[in-house]
């Protein structure tokens, strides 16, 4: 009889037994919730307003002075705060790529040095802000250098522009840049590799990279089978402890 009743409860799905909602704070299996101090891009943590906030933000960088830069990719711009934000929905001090925060930069237009078609990755290393773009498989990849990091919308100090779809020691597509000491690193998603230069770029001239990881040479650009010497669509900005 007991087995029959248990089977009946199981099949009918009835809530015949007493139940209680268990709060997360009462269950040791729950991870503690750490609330954020404030939220950027929206008026509060419960709001999702793409029109008045950010659209597909995908990267952030902080300078030594405490300035904050955010890639607002969906609006085709870099938002900048000259000092670290302290409250929710704090307006940006400026936007690289547009002189008007309320206007999106048309993705189809492109002017080297000022407009950033689909900004992708960003980093601050030393006294340089570096921004790369994502050409969506197109032939034009650009890497912008702002030295020093901007405090208002302005043209890049210099930039690298690449046309062509063939991998080499001087071409790249969809990259994440980093400077550590006197070396320059580029994670390269579309060619499945990491490029390393033994000197930091000082102008718009692209010098050949000195080393490549993830490929056997500079001309290979395919993703290899998983191993300790291959890469497959590496994404983001490299990281280092400074050494």
C-alpha positions in Angstrom: 0.0 0.0 0.0 2.8 2.4 0.9 4.5 1.7 -2.4 1.3 2.3 -4.3 0.7 5.7 -2.6 4.3 6.7 -3.4 3.8 5.8 -7.1 0.5 7.6 -7.2 2.1 10.8 -5.9 4.9 10.5 -8.4 2.7 10.0 -11.4 0.1 12.7 -10.6 2.7 15.4 -9.7 0.5 16.6 -7.0 1.9 18.8 -4.2 0.3 16.8 -1.4 3.3 16.8 0.9 4.1 19.8 3.1 6.9 22.0 1.5 8.9 25.0 2.5 10.9 27.5 0.4 14.5 27.4 1.5 16.3 30.8 1.4 19.8 30.7 -0.1 21.2 32.2 3.2 19.8 29.0 5.0 21.5 26.6 2.6 25.3 26.0 2.9 25.3 24.8 -0.7 24.6 28.4 -1.9 27.5 30.6 -2.9 27.5 33.9 -1.1 26.2 36.8 -3.2 28.5 39.9 -3.3 26.5 42.9 -4.6 28.2 45.5 -6.8 28.8 48.9 -5.4 27.2 50.5 -8.5 26.5 49.8 -12.2 27.6 51.6 -15.3 25.7 51.8 -18.5 22.3 51.6 -16.9 20.4 53.7 -14.3 20.4 50.8 -11.9 21.1 47.0 -11.6 17.6 46.0 -12.7 17.4 48.0 -15.9 18.4 47.1 -19.4 18.2 50.2 -21.6 20.3 49.9 -24.7 19.3 53.3 -26.1 20.5 55.3 -23.1 23.3 53.0 -21.9 25.8 50.7 -23.5 25.2 48.1 -26.2 27.3 45.0 -26.2 30.2 46.3 -24.1 33.0 43.7 -24.4 36.2 45.1 -22.9 37.5 47.5 -20.3 40.9 49.1 -19.5 42.1 51.2 -16.6 45.1 53.6 -16.9 47.7 54.2 -14.2 45.9 57.5 -13.4 42.6 55.8 -12.8 40.9 56.7 -16.0 38.5 54.0 -17.3 37.9 53.1 -20.9 35.1 50.8 -22.1 34.6 49.3 -25.5 30.9 50.1 -26.3 30.9 47.9 -29.4 27.2 48.0 -30.2 27.4 51.8 -30.4 30.8 51.8 -32.2 32.7 53.8 -29.7 35.0 53.9 -26.7 33.6 55.5 -23.6 36.0 57.3 -21.3 35.9 58.4 -17.7 38.9 60.6 -16.6 38.6 59.4 -13.0 37.3 56.2 -11.6 33.4 56.3 -11.6 31.8 56.4 -8.2 28.0 56.1 -8.8 25.5 54.3 -11.0 24.9 55.5 -14.5 27.6 58.1 -14.2 27.9 59.8 -17.6 31.2 59.3 -19.5 33.4 62.3 -19.8 33.9 61.7 -23.5 33.5 59.1 -26.2 36.3 58.3 -28.7 34.8 58.0 -32.2 32.1 60.6 -31.8 31.7 64.1 -30.4 28.1 63.5 -29.4 27.4 60.7 -26.8 23.9 60.3 -28.2 24.9 59.5 -31.8 26.1 56.1 -32.8 29.0 55.9 -35.2 27.9 54.4 -38.5 29.6 51.0 -38.8 30.0 51.4 -42.5 32.0 54.6 -42.5 35.7 54.6 -41.9 38.3 57.3 -41.6 41.7 56.1 -40.4 42.8 57.6 -37.1 39.4 58.9 -36.0 36.6 56.4 -36.6 36.8 52.9 -35.2 34.7 50.4 -37.3 33.6 47.8 -34.7 36.0 48.5 -31.9 36.9 45.1 -30.4 39.8 45.0 -27.8 41.4 47.6 -25.7 44.3 47.8 -23.3 46.4 50.4 -21.5 50.1 49.6 -21.3 52.8 52.1 -20.2 51.6 55.5 -21.5 49.6 54.1 -24.4 45.9 53.3 -25.0 45.6 50.7 -27.7 42.4 49.8 -29.5 41.8 47.1 -32.2 38.8 46.6 -34.4 36.9 43.6 -35.7 36.5 43.7 -39.5 34.0 40.8 -39.4 36.2 38.8 -41.7 37.0 41.7 -44.0 40.5 42.6 -45.2 40.9 45.8 -43.2 42.2 45.4 -39.6 43.4 48.4 -37.6 45.2 48.9 -34.4 45.1 52.4 -32.9 47.7 53.9 -30.5 46.9 56.9 -28.3 50.0 58.2 -26.6 49.2 59.4 -23.9 45.7 58.0 -23.3 43.1 60.5 -24.4 41.1 62.7 -22.0 38.7 63.8 -24.7 37.7 62.6 -28.2 40.7 63.0 -30.5 42.5 61.2 -33.4 44.9 58.4 -32.6 48.6 59.4 -32.3 49.3 56.8 -34.9 47.8 53.5 -36.2 48.6 50.3 -37.9 46.5 49.4 -40.9 46.5 46.1 -42.7 44.9 45.2 -46.0 45.0 41.7 -47.3 43.9 38.3 -46.1 47.3 36.4 -46.0 49.1 35.7 -42.8 52.6 37.0 -42.4 54.9 38.6 -39.8 53.3 42.0 -40.5 49.6 41.2 -40.9 46.9 40.5 -38.3 43.2 40.3 -37.9 41.0 40.8 -34.8 43.8 41.2 -32.2 44.2 41.9 -28.5 47.3 44.1 -27.7 49.6 44.3 -24.7 52.9 46.0 -23.8 55.1 44.5 -21.1 58.5 46.2 -20.6 60.0 46.5 -24.0 58.0 43.8 -25.7 54.8 44.1 -27.6 52.2 41.2 -27.8 49.2 40.6 -30.0 46.7 37.8 -29.5 45.4 37.2 -33.0 42.0 35.4 -33.1 41.5 34.9 -36.9 45.0 33.6 -37.6 45.1 31.5 -34.4 48.3 32.7 -32.9 50.2 35.0 -30.6 52.7 37.5 -32.2 55.6 39.0 -30.2 57.8 42.0 -31.1 61.0 42.7 -29.1 60.4 46.4 -29.3 57.4 48.7 -28.7 55.8 50.4 -31.7 56.7 54.1 -31.8 54.9 55.1 -35.0 52.6 53.8 -37.8 55.3 51.6 -39.4 54.6 47.9 -39.0 57.8 46.1 -38.3 57.9 42.3 -38.6 57.1 40.3 -35.5 60.0 38.4 -34.0 58.2 35.4 -32.6 55.0 33.5 -33.2 53.2 31.0 -30.9 50.3 28.7 -32.1 51.7 28.3 -35.6 54.9 26.7 -37.0 55.7 29.8 -39.0 54.3 33.3 -39.8 52.6 32.1 -43.0 50.4 29.4 -41.4 47.0 30.6 -40.3 44.9 27.5 -39.6 43.7 26.2 -36.3 45.6 23.0 -35.5 44.4 20.0 -33.4 44.5 20.6 -29.7 48.1 20.3 -28.3 50.5 22.3 -26.1 51.7 24.2 -29.1 48.5 25.2 -31.0 45.9 27.8 -30.6 42.3 27.9 -31.9 40.7 31.4 -32.1 42.4 32.9 -29.1 40.4 35.9 -27.9 41.1 38.9 -25.7 44.1 40.8 -24.4 47.1 38.8 -23.1 47.9 39.0 -19.4 51.3 39.2 -17.6 52.6 39.6 -14.1 55.0 42.2 -15.5 57.9 39.8 -16.1 
